[in-house]
Amino acid sequence: MIVITGATGPLNGTTTDRLLDRLPTGEVAVAVRDPAKAQRFTDRGVEVRRCDYADPASLPAAFEGADQLLLVSSSDPGADAVGLHATAIEAAVAAGVGRILYTSHQGAALDSPFVPARGHAATEQLLADSGVAWTALRNGFYAHSLDMLMGPWRDTGTVAVPADGPVSWTAREDAAEAAAVVLADGSAVDGPMTLTASATPTFADVVGIASTVIGRPVDLQVVDPDEWVAAQVEAGRPELLARFTLGIFLAAHEGFFAGTDPQLATILGREPRTVADVLADAPR
């Protein structure tokens, strides 16, 4: 039995879909906060369980009988993510889960300027201390984030960033498919598995790619970080969110997202999608 948490979200939802392409529905269960939102899985004959990391009483039944458990990381920037993950890991241990696979991040590090990366590193340590077999799926930074980080570049022809650095921008769909393959064939390793695209373009490289995609020039402006935050706030973003996003650029500048690994291409049996692919497919 494979239990997948967060299956109503885009990452583990896609993983579930790809897993169901490979395995019978009876070998897969999804564990979600709101089962009503998982009706499409119910319609396919998949068992849907209620699972909320913030409600420990929901977890024993959610994780029951799991040979493999795909544990999605908390996506709420205001939550105590590590505390929630600790609750889930403790429940998985108590339920006798065979292996926990956790959706981590390539840049997981306790000293990263990007707050979630510190949470991922702390969670990986919790897994290492749990006594259960575990795998951290260290996915590259999701490339669909580029459109948000670049702002209205298609209209303005300009991208303003507070810092620049190399990032192995990775299609979320590729990471999700790789997780499904690993779950289906039992190829998970002990510890981290780094799953990234094959290149690490800087934002300077990305705007060059963007220029090719839309057929007209796109310019890059590297501005003072405080000025960038002020501009974001003036545009209507909460300062807390602007500073949270600033951490992405600072971590990139310091090289936390700079590495690549051929493992994703090997698992997929093809080259991962590129920045050009992602920008070309993004909504206009």
Secondary structure, DSSP 8 states (H G I E B T S, - for coil): -EEEE-TTSHHHHHHHHHHHTTS-GGGEEEEES-GGGGHHHHHTT-EEEE--TT-GGGHHHHHTT-SEEEE-----TTS-HHHHHHHHHHHHHHHT-SEEEEEEETT--TT-SSHHHHHHHHHHHHHHHHSSEEEEEEE--BGGGHHHHH-SHHHHSEEEES-------B-HHHHHHHHHHHHHHT---SEEEEE--S----HHHHHHHHHHHHTS--EEEE--HHHHHHHHHHTT--HHHHHHHHHHHHHHHTTTT----THHHHHHTS----HHHHHHHS--
